[in-house]
Amino acid sequence: MTAGEKAKAKTEQAEGKAKEAVGSAIGNDRMAAEGQAEKSTGDARGAKEKAKDAFGH
């Protein structure tokens, strides 16, 4: 996994988690949903990079 992609995935996961928590805390469903989507994007990016590492690409 390239360091840049790994960092981007972790950043997306952290930002999404924070946004989701804030949205839930203040009762903003849209913000919570956006946070969940960002977190999922980060999770998918991380999984893609792990798969690339596993197959040596």
C-alpha positions as CSV (number, residue, x, y, z in Angstrom):
1,M,0.0,0.0,0.0
2,T,1.4,3.3,-0.9
3,A,1.9,5.7,2.0
4,G,-0.1,8.4,0.3
5,E,-3.1,6.2,-0.3
6,K,-2.9,4.6,3.1
7,A,-2.9,8.1,4.7
8,K,-5.8,9.2,2.5
9,A,-7.8,6.2,3.6
10,K,-7.1,6.7,7.3
11,T,-7.9,10.4,6.9
12,E,-11.2,9.7,5.2
13,Q,-12.1,7.2,7.9
14,A,-11.3,9.6,10.7
15,E,-13.1,12.5,9.1
16,G,-16.1,10.4,8.4
17,K,-16.3,9.0,11.9
18,A,-16.0,12.5,13.4
19,K,-18.6,14.0,11.1
20,E,-21.0,11.1,11.8
21,A,-20.6,11.6,15.5
22,V,-21.2,15.3,15.4
23,G,-24.2,14.9,13.1
24,S,-25.7,12.3,15.5
25,A,-24.9,14.5,18.5
26,I,-26.7,17.6,17.2
27,G,-29.5,15.6,15.5
28,N,-28.4,16.4,12.0
29,D,-29.3,13.3,10.0
30,R,-27.8,14.6,6.8
31,M,-24.4,15.3,8.4
32,A,-24.4,11.9,10.1
33,A,-25.2,10.2,6.7
34,E,-22.4,12.2,5.0
35,G,-20.0,11.1,7.7
36,Q,-21.0,7.5,7.3
37,A,-20.5,7.8,3.5
38,E,-17.0,9.3,4.0
39,K,-16.1,6.6,6.4
40,S,-17.2,3.9,4.0
41,T,-15.2,5.5,1.2
42,G,-12.1,5.4,3.4
43,D,-12.8,1.8,4.3
44,A,-13.2,0.8,0.6
45,R,-10.0,2.7,-0.3
46,G,-8.1,0.8,2.5
47,A,-9.5,-2.5,1.4
48,K,-8.5,-1.8,-2.2
49,E,-4.9,-1.0,-1.2
50,K,-4.7,-4.1,1.0
51,A,-5.9,-6.2,-1.9
52,K,-3.3,-4.6,-4.2
53,D,-0.6,-5.4,-1.6
54,A,-1.8,-9.0,-1.3
55,F,-1.5,-9.6,-5.0
56,G,1.8,-7.7,-5.4
57,H,0.5,-4.9,-7.7
